[in-house]
Amino acid sequence: MDASSATGVLHPYWPRDLLIPTYVANDRPMSEILVFLFSVSGLFLLVTWLITGQKGTTGRLGAWRRLALCWFAVCGFIHCVIEGWFSLYYDIIPGDQSFLSQLWKEYSKGDSRYVIADNFTVCMETVTASLWGPFSFWAIYAFLTRKSYRFVLQLVISLGQLYGAVLYFYTEHRDGYAHSELGHPVYFWFYFVFMNVLWIIIPLVLIVDAWRHLSDAQTHADKPKSKRN
């Protein structure tokens, strides 16, 4: 049952006494919104997988590196388009019926901080959309053209994503998980937990990967110095 705010406006968000006077209910079903999100993400993944499978002048990339670049492609789409929309229109989303606004209103059932334009989420998503989105596409280019800074870029992006995701969970933990229906199989466990914990697990793996490559490069660079000393 939707909650009624003090203004008489019905909404599905937690806490139940949350005031969202401009809220207008979505007219698109959850299935349509999720199909869009996962189908477009899948398209970015597929196209990147095919592109990175082409044999260039430097040889063909391995499966692991191709998967990493597919991850960056999906990140670029989500950060630039989805989160970019929020960073630009967070103040009108509750009453707006544009498709991406409806996507955010649906997601807010798992974290109502987005529908009330919480200061942390606005700042965090603006940084994510402005930096980690474009940098993700830059990383793909850097790996395809074997730029010397490619692992530095991977490290910077992954550290930024990890830091944002840790703060995202930790700030909500300190709020007592007040912005979602704790334990709900879809809104809490799928929207809030699963769809965000990916930005902890995968960046951690990529940080270790970048660390290993950069350490190997530094070890190699130090060898001539050792011989001269």
Secondary structure per residue as TSV (DSSP state, phi and psi in degrees):
chain	resnum	aa	ss	phi	psi
A	1	M	-	360.0	129.4
A	2	D	-	-67.0	146.9
A	3	A	E	-85.3	153.2
A	4	S	E	-108.1	124.3
A	5	S	-	-79.9	175.5
A	6	A	T	-64.2	-21.3
A	7	T	T	-87.9	-3.3
A	8	G	S	89.1	3.9
A	9	V	-	-86.2	126.0
A	10	L	E	-82.3	138.2
A	11	H	E	-151.9	159.8
A	12	P	-	-97.9	16.6
A	13	Y	-	-98.4	160.2
A	14	W	S	-110.9	147.4
A	15	P	S	-67.1	157.9
A	16	R	T	-64.3	-23.3
A	17	D	T	-93.7	14.6
A	18	L	-	-61.2	134.7
A	19	L	-	-95.6	115.2
A	20	I	-	-133.6	76.1
A	21	P	T	-63.3	-23.8
A	22	T	T	-94.6	2.6
A	23	Y	-	-62.8	134.0
A	24	V	-	-126.2	128.4
A	25	A	-	-64.6	146.5
A	26	N	-	-62.0	145.9
A	27	D	S	-108.4	7.6
A	28	R	S	-110.1	139.4
A	29	P	-	-72.0	156.6
A	30	M	H	-55.8	-40.8
A	31	S	H	-60.1	-40.3
A	32	E	H	-65.4	-40.2
A	33	I	H	-67.2	-44.9
A	34	L	H	-69.2	-37.3
A	35	V	H	-61.2	-42.7
A	36	F	H	-59.7	-51.1
A	37	L	H	-59.5	-48.0
A	38	F	H	-80.0	-28.8
A	39	S	H	-72.7	-41.7
A	40	V	H	-68.0	-41.9
A	41	S	H	-60.2	-41.5
A	42	G	H	-63.8	-36.5
A	43	L	H	-65.0	-43.8
A	44	F	H	-60.6	-41.6
A	45	L	H	-63.3	-46.4
A	46	L	H	-64.3	-47.1
A	47	V	H	-61.8	-42.4
A	48	T	H	-65.3	-41.2
A	49	W	H	-59.5	-42.2
A	50	L	H	-68.7	-42.6
A	51	I	H	-64.5	-44.2
A	52	T	H	-73.5	-10.2
A	53	G	T	-85.9	-9.1
A	54	Q	S	-73.4	140.4
A	55	K	-	-84.2	115.5
A	56	G	B	-98.9	-164.2
A	57	T	T	-69.1	-21.6
A	58	T	T	-102.7	9.8
A	59	G	B	96.5	174.8
A	60	R	-	-89.0	138.9
A	61	L	-	-71.6	149.7
A	62	G	-	-75.1	166.6
A	63	A	H	-61.1	-41.8
A	64	W	H	-61.7	-44.7
A	65	R	H	-68.1	-35.2
A	66	R	H	-64.8	-40.5
A	67	L	H	-63.9	-38.6
A	68	A	H	-62.7	-40.3
A	69	L	H	-71.4	-32.4
A	70	C	H	-62.6	-40.2
A	71	W	H	-59.9	-45.4
A	72	F	H	-64.2	-34.3
A	73	A	H	-65.6	-45.1
A	74	V	H	-64.0	-41.2
A	75	C	H	-61.1	-43.3
A	76	G	H	-58.5	-43.7
A	77	F	H	-64.2	-50.0
A	78	I	I	-66.4	-44.5
A	79	H	I	-66.5	-48.0
A	80	C	I	-73.6	-45.1
A	81	V	I	-89.7	-59.4
A	82	I	I	-68.3	-56.6
A	83	E	I	-73.4	-28.6
A	84	G	H	-62.5	-38.4
A	85	W	H	-61.5	-44.9
A	86	F	H	-62.3	-42.9
A	87	S	H	-65.3	-24.7
A	88	L	H	-90.8	-36.5
A	89	Y	H	-121.2	20.5
A	90	Y	T	-55.6	-27.9
A	91	D	T	-79.6	-15.6
A	92	I	T	-115.8	-3.7
A	93	I	G	-55.1	-43.7
A	94	P	G	-56.2	-33.0
A	95	G	G	-106.9	3.2
A	96	D	-	-94.9	143.1
A	97	Q	-	-110.8	15.7
A	98	S	S	-62.3	152.7
A	99	F	H	-56.5	-47.3
A	100	L	H	-69.8	-29.6
A	101	S	H	-66.9	-39.1
A	102	Q	H	-66.7	-34.0
A	103	L	H	-60.6	-44.5
A	104	W	H	-69.0	-34.6
A	105	K	H	-67.1	-34.0
A	106	E	H	-68.4	-47.7
A	107	Y	H	-62.1	-32.1
A	108	S	T	-64.3	-13.8
A	109	K	T	-64.0	-22.2
A	110	G	T	-97.7	-15.1
A	111	D	-	-161.0	95.2
A	112	S	T	-71.9	-2.6
A	113	R	T	-60.3	-25.7
A	114	Y	T	-76.2	-33.6
A	115	V	T	-82.7	-13.7
A	116	I	T	-107.7	8.3
A	117	A	T	53.9	50.9
A	118	D	-	-56.0	139.4
A	119	N	H	-56.6	-42.3
A	120	F	H	-62.5	-47.9
A	121	T	H	-65.2	-38.2
A	122	V	H	-63.2	-47.9
A	123	C	H	-65.6	-45.7
A	124	M	H	-63.5	-45.1
A	125	E	H	-71.0	-30.4
A	126	T	H	-67.3	-43.3
A	127	V	H	-63.5	-43.7
A	128	T	I	-61.0	-47.0
A	129	A	I	-67.8	-36.1
A	130	S	I	-78.9	-34.1
A	131	L	I	-108.6	-61.3
A	132	W	I	-71.2	-24.6
A	133	G	H	-65.2	-61.8
A	134	P	H	-59.6	-38.2
A	135	F	H	-63.9	-30.8
A	136	S	H	-65.1	-42.7
A	137	F	H	-68.1	-36.0
A	138	W	H	-62.4	-39.0
A	139	A	H	-62.7	-40.6
A	140	I	H	-59.9	-47.8
A	141	Y	H	-59.5	-43.5
A	142	A	H	-62.9	-39.2
A	143	F	H	-74.5	-38.7
A	144	L	H	-65.8	-30.4
A	145	T	T	-104.3	7.5
A	146	R	T	53.0	48.6
A	147	K	-	-68.8	146.1
A	148	S	T	-66.3	-21.5
A	149	Y	T	-94.5	9.2
A	150	R	H	-61.8	-38.7
A	151	F	H	-77.7	-27.0
A	152	V	H	-63.7	-43.7
A	153	L	H	-63.2	-43.7
A	154	Q	H	-59.8	-41.5
A	155	L	H	-65.5	-44.8
A	156	V	H	-63.1	-48.1
A	157	I	H	-60.3	-48.0
A	158	S	H	-66.2	-39.0
A	159	L	H	-63.1	-41.7
A	160	G	H	-64.0	-43.6
A	161	Q	H	-64.5	-43.8
A	162	L	H	-62.6	-45.1
A	163	Y	H	-61.2	-45.3
A	164	G	H	-63.3	-41.1
A	165	A	H	-68.7	-39.2
A	166	V	H	-63.2	-44.9
A	167	L	H	-64.6	-36.6
A	168	Y	H	-58.6	-49.4
A	169	F	H	-71.5	-41.1
A	170	Y	H	-68.9	-39.7
A	171	T	H	-64.7	-38.0
A	172	E	H	-71.4	-34.9
A	173	H	H	-60.8	-42.2
A	174	R	H	-67.7	-23.8
A	175	D	T	-85.5	2.1
A	176	G	T	74.9	26.2
A	177	Y	S	51.7	46.6
A	178	A	T	-81.1	-12.4
A	179	H	T	-101.5	16.1
A	180	S	S	-151.6	163.3
A	181	E	-	-81.5	97.3
A	182	L	T	-52.8	124.2
A	183	G	T	89.9	-5.5
A	184	H	-	-62.9	131.0
A	185	P	T	-62.3	-32.6
A	186	V	T	-96.0	-58.3
A	187	Y	I	-69.1	-39.6
A	188	F	I	-88.6	-57.6
A	189	W	I	-74.0	-36.5
A	190	F	I	-88.6	-55.5
A	191	Y	I	-66.2	-57.5
A	192	F	I	-76.0	-48.8
A	193	V	I	-83.5	-63.2
A	194	F	I	-61.7	-46.6
A	195	M	H	-70.8	-8.0
A	196	N	H	-114.3	-28.4
A	197	V	H	-67.4	-19.4
A	198	L	H	-59.0	-32.5
A	199	W	H	-83.5	9.9
A	200	I	H	-108.7	-48.4
A	201	I	H	-66.5	-53.9
A	202	I	H	-67.7	-45.3
A	203	P	H	-58.2	-36.1
A	204	L	H	-59.9	-44.3
A	205	V	H	-62.6	-41.9
A	206	L	H	-71.9	-30.5
A	207	I	H	-64.6	-45.3
A	208	V	H	-62.1	-41.7
A	209	D	H	-62.3	-46.3
A	210	A	H	-65.6	-41.9
A	211	W	H	-56.1	-45.3
A	212	R	H	-63.0	-46.0
A	213	H	H	-67.8	-40.8
A	214	L	H	-69.0	-36.2
A	215	S	H	-65.8	-41.5
A	216	D	H	-62.7	-40.9
A	217	A	H	-65.6	-40.6
A	218	Q	H	-68.1	-39.1
A	219	T	H	-59.8	-43.5
A	220	H	H	-64.9	-41.3
A	221	A	H	-67.6	-29.5
A	222	D	H	-78.2	-18.9
A	223	K	H	-60.1	-48.2
A	224	P	H	-60.2	-35.0
A	225	K	H	-64.5	-40.5
A	226	S	H	-62.9	-37.7
A	227	K	H	-69.3	-33.1
A	228	R	H	-77.1	-25.3
A	229	N	-	-80.6	360.0
